[in-house]
Amino acid sequence: MQKKENITGIILAGGKSSRMGSDKSLLTYNKVSFIQHVLNAMKPLVEDIIIVSNSNTHDKFGYKRVEDIIKDSGPLAGIHSGLSQSPTDYNLVLSCDIPLIKTEILEVLVHSDYTNYDVVQIQSGEKTMPLIALYHKRCSVKCKALLDEGERRLRVAVKQLNTKSIIINSQWEDFVKNINTIDDLKEIEYAVKH
């Protein structure tokens, strides 16, 4: 396991949020913005944090913000941009739309044997989660090559990299769900309360 100072946190907050109708990162859960929930879960495990976003509204969180190098090309481009600017080899990459994420779930990644892999991602049931994952900085090269070919699907990149999936305890399934719609938000609020 690397020390915390050898891991940078990267939050992808540049999505269009077309299904939600507004910037998902700034939506609130329990009166706290989604992105702040993600920051809070990530902070104990990393030395630095980078927010990948083309909007200066994210400057208020007080972390380095980088814009997409290749615009309008989804999370693959976001990861490429974040890794390109990261000062460390290992990077904890999270999307901004997982407000229930907990530090103890992320610890599963940072306490794993990840140094022999390009990517170590969470798996919940049958679903792999490349936006709750550790990425080596060298993954940026593969991301860029695929983007140059017109490929935008992150899962295509992950399949071409040396990737390990860690299956999490079923009790955490609701905590790793991403929120794309108002209904998704209502559903997880209900699930967590019952």
N, C-alpha and C positions, 0 to 999 in steps of 0.2 A: 504493500500500500504506500502511495506517495503521501508526503506531508501536505497539509492544507495549502501551504504557500506554493506548492507545485501544481495547483489546480486553479483554473480560472472558470468562473461561472459565466455562461452566455445565455441570455434570455432573448428569445425571438418574439418581438412585439410589433413586427411590421406587416402583419397580415391585413387583408382587406376587410375581414369580418363581414362578408357579404350576407351570410345567413343570419347574423345577429342584427345587422342594420346599424351598428355603431362600433366604435373601437372596443373590442373585447377586453383588452388589457386594463381599461379604465372602468369597466363595470365593477360593481361592488358585491361582495358576499360578506355578510355580517359587518357591513359598514366600512369594509376595507377593500381597496381595489384588488382585482385579480392579480395584477403584476406585483403588488406589495406582498400578497400572500406567498407568491413564488419567490420573491426576494428573501422573505423571512425564513422560508424553508431551506433555501440555498446558502444563505450567509454563513452559518456555522461551519460549513464544509469547504469553503473556498477563500482564497486570498483576495482576488480582484473579481469584479463583475463588469461585464460588458452588456449593454442593451442594444440589440440590433433593431433599429427603427428609423424610418425616414421622417418621423414627426418630432419636432422639438418639444412637444408636450411631455415627452418622456425625460427631458433634461431635469425636471423638478425632482426626480428621484435621487439625483446626486451621484450618478455613476457615469462612466464613459459611455457615450452613445456613438455607434457607428452606423452609417447608412449602407444600404445594399449597394455592392459594387455593380452587380447586374440587376437592374430594376425589374419589378413585376414578374419574378420567376419563382416565387414561393419559398418554402422553408429550405430547400436545397441551396438556393442563393443566399438565404439568411445565414445558414451554417457556414458556407464558404466565406462570407463577409466577416462573421465573428471569429472564425479560426484564423483568417488572414491577419486580424488585428490582435490576436491573443499573444501574450508574452510567454505562455507556458505550453508544454507538449500536451498536457492532459486538460480536458475541458468538459465541464458538466453543462450539457446543453438541455434547456427546457423551453417548452412553449409557454406563452403567457396565459393560456386559457385553462390551467389546471389549478383552480384556487384552493382545492382541498389537499394539495400535495403536502407531505410532512417530511421533516428532516430525516426521521427514522427510515423512511422508504428510500430516500436518496443515499443513506448510509450503506444500504445494500450494494449500491454501485461502487461507492468509494472504498468500501472495505473488501471488494472482490479482487481477484487476481486479474487486473485489467491490462497489465503492462505487455502482455503477449498478443493483444488485440488492437485493431483499429477502432472498433466500436463495441461498447458493452451497453446493451439496452435492457430495459425492464420488459417483462412479458407478464400480462395479466390474463389468465385463462389461455385462450388460443391466440390472443392479440398481442403482437409485438409493438413496442412503443419507441420508435426512433427519436421521438422528441422528449423522452425522459431517458437520457443516455450520456455516457462518457465517450467523447471523441478524441482521438489523437490529432494533433495539429496537421499531420501529414494528409489527413482526409480531405483537406482543402483542395489538394491537387486533383483528386478524383472528382470532387464536386465541380470544379472548374471545367474539367475535361468533358463531363457529361452536359453541363450547361452550354458549353460551346457547340455540342452536337444537337442542341435543342431539347435535351431531356430535362424535365423539371420534377420528376417523381423521386422523392427522397428514398422510397423503398427500393427503387432500382439501384441507387447508389449503395445502400446498406447491403444489398445482396452481393454486390461486387467487391465489398470490403471484407476484411477478416473480422467477422462479427460474432459476438457471443450474446445469448439472451439469458437473463436471469428471471426465473419464474418467481413472482412474489406470492406471499401468503394471500389466500382468497379473502381474508378479512380486510385487505387493503384495496380491493377492486374499485370501490366507489371513490377512493381518494386519488386515483390516477386518471379518472375520467376527464376528458376535455369537454369544454362547454362551447357548443356551436350555436345553440338557439336558446330562447327564453324557456322553452319546454325542458331542455336539458338542465337548465339551472334549477327549475322547480323540482325536477326529478331527483337531482342529487341532494337538494335541501331536504326533501322528504325522506330520502334513503338514510341520510346521516342522522336525522332526528328520530328515526324509528328503529 
